[in-house]
């Protein structure tokens, strides 16, 4: 199994780790960057230039945005 497939398995099986801090359907708050203080749900991810970038569906229905893992946190 390739590294990418292993990460995808972790993501869809909701298995967080140090390398994968967010998984499918996690409720998050964006704490930095263009979309600061917005809330949403994680719907997918991409690996970009050595870091993970997550696709977050914004809670206000305004669409999906790409957010680095370092720019968001789990929301209660």
PyMOL commands that set and color helices and strands:
alter all, ss='L'
color gray80, all
select helices_A, chain A and resi 3-12+69-71
alter helices_A, ss='H'
color red, helices_A
select strands_A, chain A and resi 27-30+39-48+51-58+64-68+72-74
alter strands_A, ss='S'
color yellow, strands_A
deselect
rebuild
show_as cartoon
